[in-house]
Amino acid sequence: MSSASREPPAPSAGGIASSARASLGLLLAINLFNYIDRYILAAVEKPLRDEFFAPDDPDAKFWTGLLATAFLVSYMVAAPVFGWLADRTRRWAIIGVGVIVWSLASGGTGLAQVFTLLLITRIFVGIGEAAYGPAAPTIIADLYPIRRRGAVMAWFYMAIPVGSALGYVLGGLLARDWGWRAAFYAVVPPGLLLGALCFLMREPQRGGVDLAPGATRRRARLADYTMLLKTPSFALNCAGMTALTFAIGGMSFWMPTYVHEFRDAGDLGRVNITFGAITVATGIVATLFGGYLGDRLRGRIRGAYFALSGTSMLIGFPMLIAVLFVPFPLAWVFVALAEFCMFLNTGPTNTILANVTHPAIRSSAFALNIFIIHALGDAVSPPLIGWVAARFISAEHPAGNMNAGFLVVAGAILVGGLFWLWGARYLDRDTELAPTRLG
């Protein structure tokens, strides 16, 4: 039996609208819990560390930091495997299994009595989320046409700042009132429910809104995947997203320490609240606005998604430079402007990934992107920025000059913008050719 015969028939126009709304709603809810699960660990790191390590253990922070590394590495490595599977099997089933796995693994974190088990559970959280990450946006791409895809992708990715903030808030509140283990137990029931609902969803036809009748719908062969890195829009988009992920990862990790310790601009608790509030507000507004604006500019500006993303990064570059020299609290305004410029790219850049890849290899394309942007982005930026700061020790800054470290972040923003502006010349052509790149 051919792969085409195993695809479900395309639903009617009314069915597409109903199915699309239900699918988007469920995927948005899952993505919200995805990021809640990720950031609960950061919220309860201190009480968790106090339970497993002695107060005078100099390596305690290294080991608790290794829990985040274990998640990130397993997530990166497993994503290409699940991307390949999602190109060949029922994606809703893969997502459902992934959500259930990471929910149970989060509960297992709360049950762990030795540190090794903590490490293992975080690895399984990464594996579960790797099953979800490559498959979810491809379902959205198969339900919404190109003209609306940017705005819809923006709604989906809006869950990133909201879920991250909720992870901090819920984790902190539950740890304060019920202990740090309760924070991990609390996410299990909703996660299991969301995972179970996935098995009730109808699988959309791959390329149902992209491919013309009679277009190639066979499964991809190994040789087809070489087309990804040979597609200029895909390669340049990955390069730009890597620079953005590098910048956001470094900025989010070091900003509270930078403001509190290096700039001596406030109590750490107040700094965290202020930075968190700015991140949520700019994340929601910029992500939604970027998706909407990218769709509106498409057809009016050559390579609109790339042009918008590149321009916003070039504007964000001087905003972050200003943070380094403007006194606080006024500098918070420039922090917000820099974050707005970075979050504006979320919808357009993920829409590019969907638009320039053939539906048969779209999940693998997202998986490859996940691996690249994290391996070369936020997996390396926090220690690199810390290393650079430590190289500039002086009488004024005996612990290192963090302005030097943040100049690395600013440089990444500038480089990302240049990659995206370069990609604008190829985007329209690559979008048009995408349905034919599986011959």
PAFIVEX-656762 format. One record per residue: x negated, y, z of N, C-alpha, C in turn; residue in one letter. Coordinates in steps of 0.001 Angstrom, whole numbers, padded with zeros to 6 digits, always signed. Each point is the difference from the previous one (the first is absolute). Layout:
<recs>
XYZXYZXYZA...
</recs>
This chain:
<recs>
-000852-001190+000000+000852+001190+000000-000884+001235+000000M+000289+000987-000824-000817+001201-000082+000232+000880+001204S-000973+000922+000248+000150+000924+001115+001175+000913-000210S+000302+000321-001265+001118+000893-000260+001302-000614+000442A+000161-001325-000163+001260-000638+000359+000202-000050+001502S-001067+000127+000768+000145-000020+001449+000360+001364+000561R-000155+001066-000797+000376+001318+000468+001520+000115+000041E+000582+000627+001023+001437+000185+000051+000444+000951-001086P+001217-000134-000459+000490+000906-001029+000106+001414+000522P-000143+000971-000907+000128+001398+000396+001435+000281+000404A+000224+000652+001166+001345+000308+000425+000569+001165-000781P+001282+000211+000178+000660+001111-000666-000481+001311+000599S+000379+001109-000645-000435+001313+000488+000463+000245+001411A+001253-000345+000291+000495+000167+001358-000719-000886+000970G-000293-001248-000436-000724-000924+000864-001393+000482+000299G-000656+000594-001001-001340+000522+000213+000016+001084+001058I+000980+000924-000079+000057+001098+000953+000220-000519+001410A+000936-000936+000153+000291-000550+001327-001180-000784+000540S-000569-000864-000830-001140-000807+000411-001206+000871+000308S-000204+001041-000794-001151+000870+000203+000091+000723+001329A+001178+000508+000331+000156+000721+001268-000218-000928+001183R+000561-001190-000068-000172-000959+001097-001463-000415+000134A-000654-000239-001131-001407-000407+000030-000882+001105+000561S+000228+001229-000473-000803+001122+000473+000196+000206+001499L+001251-000103+000469+000263+000176+001421-000720-001034+000857G+000031-001262-000440-000663-001059+000761-001520+000165-000048L-000534+000298-001171-001450+000175-000119-000487+001201+000803L+000802+001061+000037-000361+001168+000793-000029-000347+001485L+001000-000749+000468+000041-000407+001406-001201-000886+000345A-000318-000919-000902-001154-000886+000240-001286+000809+000041I-000152+000953-000932-001216+000804-000026-000132+000835+001274N+001129+000444+000529-000010+000749+001256-000573-000864+001122L+000502-001231+000113-000496-000902+001041-001424-000464-000288F-000349-000042-001266-001366-000316-000395-000977+000940+000714N+000265+001299-000106-000917+000978+000588+000186+000158+001503Y+001186-000265+000512+000173-000044+001451-000897-001094+000578I+000040-001189-000604-000821-001117+000472-001489+000334-000060D-000414+000683-001057-001423+000325-000144-000490+000905+001127R+000796+001022+000337-000504+001053+000880+000364-000184+001467Y+000790-001006+000322+000223-000303+001410-001316-000344+000681I-000867-000710-000689-001285-000377+000583-000793+001231+000425L-000034+001023-000848-000732+001217+000344+000611+000686+001218A+001329-000067+000109+000685+000663+001112-000298-000661+001342A-000248-001313+000016-000186-000718+001268-001450-000452+000188V-000914+000553-000800-001396-000457+000070-000578+000133+001404E+000271+001109+000675-000603+000231+001317+000464-001023+001039K+001319-000212+000228+000375-001019+000987-000405-001413-000412P-000003-000280-001307-000460-001308-000465-001484-000178+000327L-000790+001035-000266-001436-000065+000288-000251-000177+001495R+000780+000704+000831-000184-000096+001446+000279-001405+000527D+000921-000728-000675+000331-001350+000465-001057-001023-000403E-000588+000156-001168-000900-001023-000519-001480+000268+000268F-000341+001234+000364-001414+000335+000166-000223+000778+001294F-001192-000136+000526-000370+000731+001210-000143+001489-000322A+000297+000875+000971-000074+001445-000259-001376+000474-000435P-001055-000697+000453-001356+000433-000336-000598-000758-001183D+000829-000752-000735-000494-000744-001156-000260+000965-001153D-001253+000184-000409-000301+000982-001056+000503-000416-001380P+000307-001296-000163+000444-000490-001310+001520-000139-000103D+000716+000428+001030+001448-000220+000019+000697+000649-001195A-000359+001243-000312+000651+000690-001113-000355-000645-001339K-001206-000529-000080-000368-000701-001239+000931-001189-000227F+000250-000784+001066+000808-001190-000155+001461+000336-000288W+000559+001012+000660+001383+000360-000306+000090+000607-001403T-001038+000724-000411-000019+000504-001374-000067-001121-001015G-000616-001130+000399-000098-001148-000894+001381-000595-000303L+000969+000216+000881+001358-000474-000271+000575+000693-001235L-000263+001289-000130+000461+000725-001186-000759-000461-001237A-001279-000264+000147-000790-000482-001133+000491-001365-000468T+000328-000881+000953+000488-001337-000353+001273+000095-000833A+000889+000908+000403+001222+000208-000784-000335+000479-001407F-000852+001009-000099-000269+000622-001292-000686-000965-000954L-000953-000769+000495-000719-000937-000861+000921-001102-000501V+000807-000572+000902+000921-001064-000435+001034+000544-000980S+000445+001225+000216+000960+000652-000895-000598+000176-001394Y-001228+000494-000070-000647+000229-001294-000246-001298-000749M-000506-000990+000710-000396-001256-000639+001214-000805-000453V+001059+000004+000820+001180-000799-000341+000880+000658-001053A-000058+001320-000132+000885+000697-000936-000125-000506-001437A-001206-000181-000557-000071-000517-001375+000610-001391-000165P-000103-000832+001031+000593-001345-000076+001516+000105-000106V+000593+000818+000860+001453+000145-000030+000467+000784-001228F-000848+000903-000491+000352+000687-001238+000115-000977-001157G-000947-000932-000074+000034-001029-001052+001253-000857+000151W+000337-000395+001223+001202-000802+000228+001264+000778-000351L+000018+001283+000345+001195+000803-000257+000249+000192-001488A-001039-000108-000810+000184+000067-001451+000597-001286-000558D+000079-001058+000827+000413-001311-000502+001185-000611+000732R+000311+000481+001178+001073-000605+000786+000978+001080+000468T+001001-000441+000748+001040+000908+000477-000579+000959+001042R+000021+001284-000333-000646+000993+000856+000723+000197+001319R+001327-000062-000006+000724+000180+001250-000352-001087+001011W-000243-001207-000479-000389-001078+000911-001386+000270+000592A-000939+000483-000842-001335+000328+000491+000087+001104+001056I+000806+001026-000279+000155+001099+000953+000609-000502+001303I+001050-000819-000101+000652-000518+001196-000956-000788+000873G-000774-000872-000608-000987-000783+000759-001027+000931+000632V-000464+000990-000755-001001+000926+000523+000504+000775+001201G+001242+000504-000073+000567+000768+001114+000136-000876+001244V+000463-001214-000181+000153-000918+001135-001357-000329+000608I-001009-000238-000854-001342-000325+000505-000568+001150+000817V+000062+001237-000535-000616+001095+000752+000797+000340+001252W+001325-000230-000008+000802+000250+001201-000353-000994+001104S-000108-001272-000368-000385-001011+000989-001424+000229+000487L-000877+000431-000906-001380+000272+000398-000067+001182+000967A+000847+001013-000208+000045+001121+000942+000447-000469+001371S+001028-000865+000029+000412-000574+001272-001108-000816+000627G-000766-000697-000833-001125-000778+000497-001073+000874+000629G-000162+001226-000514-000948+000929+000611+000385+000273+001450T+001306+000161+000227+000467+000231+001361-000188-001199+000914G+000009-001201-000579-000130-001219+000805-001453-000368+000288L-000932+000551-000792-001404-000428+000083-000578+000229+001389A-000705-001020+000512-000635+000082+001314-001514+000102-000082Q-000548-000246-001193-001440+000163-000209-000209+000837-001256V-001159+000661-000066-000223+000941-001091-000045-000686-001354F-000496-001214-000055-000070-000716-001283+001380-000163-000617T+000995-000269+000831+001370-000123-000513+000525+001348-000493L-000384+001077+000663+000367+001322-000504-000535+000199-001412L-001243-000377-000197-000637+000154-001304+000724-000827-001055L+000365-001224+000342+000683-000881-000952+001379+000547-000362I+000718+000503+000986+001344+000520-000296-000075+001224-000912T-001002+000852+000180-000116+001173-000877-000376-000412-001418R-000747-001084-000133-000296-000523-001335+001286-000431-000696I+000894-000658+000751+001253-000455-000597+000954+001162-000280F-000076+001071+000787+000768+001195-000341-000456+000525-001364V-001308+000020-000225-000528+000444-001287+000427-000899-001145G+000012-001313+000229+000419-000938-001046+001475+000197-000328I+000826+000173+001035+001427+000215-000236+000263+001264-000786G-000698+001074+000353+000210+001257-000721-000579-000065-001411E-001007-000830-000207-000551-000179-001349+001002-000678-000919A+000895-000819+000555+001040-000625-000817+001026+001025-000444A+000188+001011+000805+001018+001018-000289-000528+001104-000916Y-001228+000474+000272-000518+001177-000681+000018-000041-001519G-000479-001069-000652-000021-000003-001463+001366-000235-000643P+000898-000698+000699+001266-000400-000619+001073+001068+000091A+000080+000706+001123+001113+000919+000238+000122+001100-001054A-001080+000742-000327+000181+001067-000990+000342-000504-001390P-000344-001249-000320+000332-000511-001330+001494-000295-000117T+000632-000351+001096+001460-000173-000026+000671+001339-000286I-000495+001050+000655+000552+001339-000254-000209+000382-001465I-001186-000289-000538-000290+000338-001395+000913-000748-000963A+000423-001210+000371+000882-000780-000869+001465+000417+000113D+000319+000839+000966+001383+000430+000205+000265+001434-000431L-001051+000816-000075+000181+001417-000322-000807+000367-001237Y+000591+000730-000927-000701+000378-001236-001102+001010+000270P-000884+000162-000971-001146+000884+000152+000413+001414+000375I+001094+000492-000556+000378+001398+000239+000359+000272+001464R+000369-001051+000761+000375+000175+001400-000990-000649+000964R-000996-000668-000518-000835-000861+000820-000849+000780+001009R-000480+001177-000388-000839+000767+000914+000729+000387+001267G+001227+000489-000135+000767+000413+001171+000353-001192+000883A+000343-001127-000626+000364-001188+000773-001223-000558+000729V-001146-000047-000676-001227-000437+000657-000333+000899+001188M+000281+001293-000135-000281+000927+001094+000844-000332+001225A+001283-000343-000205+000840-000406+001129-000578-001242+000677W-000457-000950-000808-000563-001230+000551-001249+000289+000837F-000901+000819-000528-001255+000271+000694+000131+001060+001092Y+001149+000659+000081+000236+000918+001109-000067-000735+001338M+000217-001318-000035-000055-000796+001226-001388+000002+000632A-001032+000355-000766-001358-000039+000544-000170+000988+001153I+000231+001312-000206-000188+000915+001140+001034-000204+001098P+001239-000317-000374+001039-000173+001016-000278-001249+000839V-000288-001121-000669-000279-001235+000724-001251+000105+000861G-001026+000695-000517-001225+000176+000777+000287+000767+001283S+000755+001086-000123+000320+000801+001181+000855-000789+000983A+000977-000743-000515+000843-000809+000885-000812-001068+000719L-001011-000534-000682-000871-000976+000644-000700+000584+001210G-000512+001224-000155-000633+000674+001133+001014+000267+001117Y+001167+000538-000383+000993+000397+001008+000571-001214+000722V+000493-000991-000761+000600-001178+000628-001027-000783+000800L-001191-000150-000570-001054-000716+000718-000341+000683+001305G-000135+001327-000037-000343+000734+001204+001077-000066+001061G+001254+000165-000412+001103-000009+000962+000196-001378+000621L-000012-001034-000833+000202-001353+000524-001166-000426+000889L-001209+000365-000388-001159-000345+000827+000062+000709+001347A+000467+001218-000003+000092+000769+001249+001026-000594+000951R+001160-000410-000533+001099-000442+000856+000024-001498+000243D-000506-000807-000975+000136-001446+000098-001321-000754-000161W-001070+000693-000253-001281-000656-000235-000284-000134-001487G-001294-000099-000349-000373+000022-001417+000524-001203-000767W+000201-001136+000669+000483-001193-000707+001425+000192-000514R+000799+000762+000726+001393+000218-000405+000095+000695-001349A-000980+000843-000305+000026+000708-001279-000066-000978-001172A-000758-001072+000153-000105-000992-001072+001216-000926-000030F+000586-000300+001162+001199-000831+000014+001168+000716-000686Y+000071+001316+000153+001167+000756-000465+000168-000041-001517A-001083-000170-000730+000110+000045-001464+000376-001347-000601V+000018-001058+000804+000258-001324-000562+001445-000171-000477V+001027+000277+000824+001383-000242-000469+000370+000764-001266P-000242+001324-000086+000351+000676-001263-000808-000515-001184P-001253-000382+000235-000813-000540-001090+000548-001308-000527G+000414-000895+000906+000570-001280-000430+001308+000210-000758L+000802+000960+000448+001262+000286-000692-000265+000520-001413L-000904+000950-000122-000314+000550-001324-000583-001074-000917L-000853-000871+000566-000558-001081-000807+001069-000955-000494G+000967-000326+000868+001072-000918-000391+000863+000608-001098A+000250+001307+000056+000830+000652-001013-000628-000080-001391L-001313-000090-000058-000673-000071-001300+000444-001218-000804C+000298-001100+000690+000372-001230-000706+001416+000072-000573F+000746+001055+000342+001352+000182-000530+000028+000941-001201L-001148+000610-000318-000039+000999-001064-000178-000645-001366M+000585+000641-001010-000123-000491-001372-001300+000501-000628R-000729-000894-000618-001257+000344-000657+000285+000768-001286E-000564+001200-000171+000219+000732-001248-000814-000601-001138P+000461+000218-001200-000730-000480-001168-001290+000799-000162Q-001112-000698-000176-001276+000693-000180+000034+000820-001288R-000302+001268+000154+000013+000872-001169+001379+000291-000519G+001025-000203+000837+001372+000172-000454+000316+001394-000491G-000675+001017+000543+000247+001372-000453-001173+000541-000823V-001006-000840-000249-001176+000436-000762-000082-000619-001386D+000302-001290-000075-000240-000739-001233+001216+000027-000915L-000260+000207-001265+001065-000035-000991+000431-001438-000231A+001237-000216-000486+000429-001367-000319-000979-000662-000957P-000387-001216+000316-000927-000741-000839-001462+000245+000314G-000283+000900+000966-001391+000266+000361-000583-001200+000745A-001342-000045+000060-000692-001107+000649+000365-000092+001475T+000466-001170+000458+000349-000191+001393-000700-001223+000590R-001008-000498-000693-000695-001185+000511-000814+000356+001237R-000394-001060+000703-000877+000212+001144-001393+000412-000470R-000662+000757+000852-001331+000480-000356-001021-001124+000072A-000997+000083-000875-001158-000894+000060-001170+000774+000600R-001054-000736+000352-001146+000620+000656-000558+001152-000831L-000062-000182-001308-000564+001038-000860+000805+001293+000045A+001299-000123+000293+000849+001199+000025-000394+000956+001126D-000558-000543+001080-000329+000850+001136-001203+000897-000278Y-000807-000362-000975-001127+000874-000352+000491+001319-000581T+001254+000015-000471+000563+001224-000558+000159+001082+001069M+000106-000402+001265+000226+000993+001055-001148+001007+000062L-001217-000504+000172-001139+000900+000133-000414+000618-001334L+000524-000547-001112-000260+000596-001304+001033+001070-000349K+001009+000147+000853+001023+001026-000209-000461+001265+000718T-000340+001065-000732-000577+001185+000652+000851+000565+001123P+001323+000061-000195+000866+000579+001031-000048-000813+001282S-000037-001328-000125-000065-000844+001201-001336+000190+000702F-001098-000044-000738-001326+000104+000609-000212+001361+000654A+000381+001079-000680-000191+001333+000557+000944+000249+001176L+001185-000589-000059+000928+000136+001122-000551-000710+001234N-000546-001187-000186-000612-000705+001129-001157+000815+000588C-000797+000625-000862-001111+000814+000481+000508+001184+000816A+001024+000678-000508+000559+001130+000734+000651-000412+001298G+000738-001121-000009+000657-000482+001215-001025-000467+001034M-001130-000536-000461-001067-000381+000927-000548+001229+000715T-000239+001074-000758-000482+001240+000611+001023+000555+000987A+001282-000060-000357+001054+000487+000902+000067-000844+001262L-000049-001324-000156+000055-000886+001156-001207+000205+000903T-001159+000212-000600-001209+000326+000755+000235+001250+000843F+000554+001040-000630+000212+001273+000690+001032-000120+001106A+001145-000618-000303+001060-000121+001001-000455-000888+001153I-000690-001102-000321-000481-000891+001050-000965+000690+000937G-000947+000745-000566-000963+000710+000835+000632+001133+000786G+000897+000729-000650+000644+001135+000657+000898-000458+001144M+000795-001038-000232+000919-000469+001034-000749-000591+001193S-001153-000633-000257-000761-000616+001087-000708+001051+000851F-000593+001009-000639-000875+000916+000716+000638+001325+000401W+001139+000381-000586+000536+001334+000256+000274+000284+001482M+000655-000908+000753+000203+000309+001417-001313+000228+000752P-000997-000846-000251-001305+000170+000644-000660+001301-000450T+000126+000311-001270-000584+001229-000543+000574+001225+000700Y+001320+000061+000112+000645+001171+000594-000284+000075+001502V+000112-001148+000678-000136-000018+001457-001455+000157+000457H-000911-000781-000571-001379-000007+000484-000885+001020-000717E+000018-000051-001344-000939+000837-000740+000420+001468+000001F+001301+000253-000187+000473+001390-000032+000491+000487+001359R+000109-000927+000982+000452+000347+001349+001274+000832-000056D+000991-000535-000759+001205+000787-000299+001257-000595+000603A-000120-000702+001137+001224-000462+000641-000134-001349+000655G+000915-000270+000914+000086-001298+000655+000257-001084-001038D-000628-001169+000190+000108-001063-001001+001443-000429-000207L+000768-000105+001077+001400-000387-000146+000776+000985-000843G-000212+001290+000249+000697+001026-000778-000472+000000-001445R-001284-000218-000196-000539-000059-001366+000624-001159-000775V+000113-001171+000633+000607-001154-000657+001442+000272-000388N+000757+000638+000902+001402+000311-000282+000099+000975-001169I-000837+001033+000030+000038+001001-001073-000380-000613-001345T-001086-000760-000001-000449-000613-001251+001024-001015-000504F+000589-000775+000913+001022-000962-000403+001218+000669-000589G+000446+001093+000635+001177+000717-000506-000267+000590-001375A-001183+000558-000198-000362+000556-001312-000034-001095-001054I-000568-001149+000361-000112-001105-000957+001373-000509-000417T+000915-000157+000956+001341-000473-000337+000731+001013-000882V-000018+001267+000401+000736+001018-000746-000542+000156-001414A-001316+000133-000125-000563+000167-001339+000134-001282-000820T-000104-001147+000671+000123-001271-000711+001367-000170-000630G+001057+000284+000758+001356-000157-000528+000259+000990-001128I-000234+001286+000269+000334+001044-000981-000847-000145-001259V-001309-000172+000165-000881-000048-001169+000223-001265-000822A+000209-001143+000658+000201-001247-000739+001256+000083-000859T+001110+000460+000582+001249+000101-000760-000098+001055-001091L-000592+001141+000321-000114+001071-000984-000909-000408-001151F-001092-000701+000309-000908-000432-001046+000651-000958-000977G+000799-000943+000522+000703-000927-000884+001004+000703-000882G+000767+000926+000588+001001+000762-000759-000669+000870-001059Y-001055+000723+000406-000653+000917-000931-000687-000751-001132L-000596-001141+000311-000639-000780-001049+000987-000434-001071G+001195-000433+000414+001028-000393-000963+000474+001197-000819D+000126+001164+000649+000482+001198-000701-001020+000483-001040R-001279-000150+000318-001026+000484-000914-000291-000970-001135L+000385-001263+000196-000243-001009-001032+000737+000400-001284R-000697-000037-001115+000584+000420-001269-000218+001471-000297G-000385+000762+001036-000265+001426-000196-001497+000299+000029R-000729-000785+000779-001445+000182+000131-000685-001313-000345I-001065+000070-000759-000743-001204-000382-000569-000671+001257R+000280-001310+000132-000495-000739+001154+000457+000606+001310G+001309+000282+000120+000527+000814+001100-000369-000545+001384A+000143-001319+000214-000299-000551+001331-001459+000219+000374Y-000895-000202-000962-001417+000238+000242-000280+001494+000194F+000588+000833-000845-000245+001440+000066+000441+000560+001347A+001174-000442+000466+000500+000455+001298-000928-000439+001127L-000395-001277-000022-000848-000530+001064-001376+000663+000007S-000597+000148-001177-001311+000621-000073+000014+001443+000449G+001009+000742-000425+000108+001405+000394+000187+000150+001495T+000835-000840+000587+000251+000105+001440-001264-000304+000799S-000818-000936-000480-001254-000307+000701-000984+001172-000093M-000066+000659-001158-000885+001147-000132+000439+001150+000895L+001310+000120+000209+000503+001016+000939-000295-000412+001437I+000091-001305+000279-000253-000495+001348-001444+000143+000431G-000932+000023-000962-001425+000096+000324-000330+001259+000802F+000359+001209-000467-000310+001183+000821+000813+000062+001288P+001179-000653+000021+000786-000024+001235-000758-000717+001114M-000639-001133-000343-000749-000733+001013-001286+000752+000371L-000629+000659-000966-001172+000815+000320+000380+001080+001013I+001175+000589-000178+000445+001050+000917+000169-000525+001424A+000427-001274+000128+000157-000596+001324-001302+000062+000781V-001123-000132-000681-001298-000071+000655-000477+001349+000523L+000578+001092-000489-000525+001325+000352+001039+000929+000623F+001276-000287-000191+001054+000821+000607+000216-000455+001439V+000116+000913+000947+000188-000406+001401+001380-000627+000219P+000058-000934+000952+001276-000555+000418+000658+000975+000974F+001311+000095+000046+000993-000888-000633+000347+000333-001452P-000521+001135-000545+000323+000345-001381-000448-001088-000966L-001072-000704+000324-000507-001043-000894+001006-001122-000206A+000937-000174+000933+001026-001030-000186+000806+000246-001278W+000165+001274-000359+000725+000321-001239-000723-000604-001196V-001317+000101-000006-000777-000536-001119-000083-001528+000052F+000056-000573+001204+000120-001461+000101+001288-000454-000687V+001102+000708+000287+001285-000354-000602-000041+000155-001520A-000603+001075-000486-000079+000218-001450-000855-001065-000674L-001115-000376+000640-000858-001043-000575+000735-001332-000047A+000710-000346+001073+000751-001261+000021+001130+000033-001019E+000667+001135-000135+001078+000113-000992-000543-000297-001395F-001137+000571-000334-000588-000212-001326-000371-001471-000224C-000414-000693+001057-000376-001408-000153+001232-000899-000096M+000999+000221+000849+001199-000836-000033+000837+000232-001264F-000158+001145-000630+000759+000291-001223-000262-001033-001082L-001143-000678+000076-000411-000938-001052+000582-001403+000157N+000612-000287+001145+000392-001380+000294+000942-000566-001050T+001100+000699-000270+000964-000488-000987-000568-000049-001408G-000596+001104-000511-000527-000013-001367-001051-001071-000262P-000946-000188+000920-001089-000941-000283+000463-001444+000025T+000920-000349+000903+000538-001358-000005+000921-000228-001193N+000653+001059-000461+000814-000114-001215-000887-000263-001211T-001166+000621-000040-000943-000253-001092-000356-001481-000057I-000281-000601+001162-000345-001427+000020+001092-000835-000647L+001248+000321+000309+001119-000762-000563+000170+000264-001487A-000183+001245-000411+000316+000386-001371-001025-000460-001029N-001259-000184+000413-001037-000312-000995-000370-001481-000009V+000753-000826+000723-000280-001439+000011+001211-000775-000514T-000280-001089-000686+001068-000870-000492+000693-000661+001195H+001345-000148-000044+000710-000612+001125-000527-001362+000427P-000576-000753-000927-000480-001342+000333-001236+000012+000886A-000736+001105+000015-001200+000068+000836+000079+001163+000993I+001184+000542+000209+000146+001202+000826-000332-000273+001463R+000423-001127+000542-000312-000308+001399-001496-000137+000209S-000672-000655-000949-001450-000124+000092-000677+001356-000112S+000569+000892-000803-000566+001343-000128+000066+000737+001331A+001147-000081+000666+000123+000633+001311-000939-000657+001010F-000140-001321-000082-000884-000708+000929-001456+000408-000207A-000432+000089-001257-001367+000422-000287-000230+001413+000504L+000987+000858-000187-000098+001369+000497-000139+000029+001521N+000789-000822+000700-000096-000071+001461-001410-000382+000425I-000552-001002-000652-001351-000450+000359-001025+001107-000220F+000052+000654-001147-001012+001006-000343+000074+001202+000931I+001209+000552+000182+000089+001262+000743-000334-000171+001476I+000265-001196+000551-000336-000193+001414-001459-000422+000176H-000485-000869-000879-001386-000447+000123-000976+001160-000149A+000290+000927-000919-000895+001129-000249+000494+001296+000625L+001180-000053+000629+000592+001207+000561-000030+000047+001510G+001146-000294+000641+000082+000183+001447-000721-001076+000795D-000496-001047-000654-000821-000981+000720-001404+000535+000267A-000434+000974-000787-001364+000512+000150-000054+001450+000469V+001059+000774-000194-000105+001431+000296-000180+000333+001479S+000723-000625+000954-000229+000397+001402-001443-000188+000472P-000614-001182-000203-001395-000110+000453-000959+000880-000794P+000259+000187-001294-000890+000829-000805+000037+001453+000468L+001195+000494+000275+000135+001381+000472-000699+000159+001356I+000165-000976+000883-000686+000042+001280-001513-000035-000167G-000472-000800-000945-001438-000093-000255-000549+001322-000524W+000708+000623-000930-000444+001288-000543-000031+001051+001100V+001035+000057+000825+000042+000987+001081-001192-000162+000937A-000371-001240+000275-001108-000274+000931-001350+000377-000570A-000095+000189-001309-001276+000375-000615-000298+001489+000173R+000973+000790+000442-000160+001452+000103+000052+000427+001469F-000951-000498+000761-000099+000333+001415-000811+001289+000156I+000481+000873+000859-000688+001260+000258+000241+000394+001446S-000622+001106+000417+000215+000490+001363+001456+000383+000209A+000619+000535-001054+001413+000384+000100+000918-001209-000033E-000412-001033-000733+000821-001209-000149-000836-001224+000348H-000269-000230+001275-000870-001127+000393+000590-001363-000310P+001327-000094-000138+000639-001274-000313+000247-000174-001496A-000474+000955-000800+000208-000088-001443+000971+001060-000480G-000117+000365-001258+000833+001045-000586+001127-000638-000814N+001208+000006+000558+001119-000636-000695+000468+000793-001203M-000373+001276-000092+000312+000740-001221-000678-000649-001201N-001228-000492+000214-000705-000692-001086+000752-001262-000403A+000523-000731+000988+000786-001186-000302+001259+000332-000778G+000668+001095+000376+001242+000359-000689-000252+000572-001390F-001202+000470-000264-000327+000392-001367+000005-001204-000935L-000297-001190+000546+000096-001228-000790+001456-000247-000395V+000925+000232+000941+001426-000131-000303+000404+000983-001090V-000449+001263+000143+000334+001008-001003-000556-000389-001369A-001210-000545-000014-000573-000438-001267+000814-001098-000656G+000527-000919+000818+000829-001082-000548+001276+000559-000614A+000588+001003+000649+001211+000631-000547-000294+000613-001366I-001116+000684-000114-000366+000623-001272-000240-001043-001085L-000722-001061+000336-000283-001059-000973+001289-000674-000457V+000902-000277+000944+001276-000622-000366+000785+000860-000967G+000021+001310+000235+000711+000891-000907-000583-000010-001400G-001311-000052-000102-000637-000020-001315+000296-001306-000744L+000022-001133+000714+000352-001268-000645+001418+000068-000566F+000921+000550+000774+001394+000042-000449+000199+000970-001167W-000673+001130+000020+000100+000901-001144-000577-000646-001253L-001037-000780+000157-000581-000751-001123+001019-000997-000543W+000733-000647+000885+000964-001005-000434+001194+000557-000746G+000282+001309+000142+001193+000578-000620+000003-000168-001518A-001160-000014-000611-000080-000099-001461+000435-001377-000501R-000042-001025+000863+000303-001372-000418+001394-000471+000418Y+000620+000672+000958+001176-000563+000661+001172-000249-000939L+000368+000966-000806+001157-000168-000880-000211-001148-000979D-001207-000093-000545-000297-001086-000936+000041-001353+000703R-000611-000089+001184-000033-001280+000709+001380-000423+000477D+000842+000960+000346+001377-000320+000389+000773-000578-001175T-000198+000578-001171+000683-000480-001208-000479-001382-000401E-001302-000270+000187-000565-001268-000429+000206-001126+001013L+000321+000330+001241+000082-001011+001061+000880-001198-000352A+001209+000197-000565+000824-001172-000318-000571-000909-001081P-000992+000481-000736-000571-000800-001101-001320-000663+000396T-000492+000264+001211-001327-000480+000382+000056-001392+000587R+000691-000874-000665+000023-001408+000370+000344-000765-001266L-000934-000022-000892+000279-000579-001307-000338-001441-000121G
</recs>
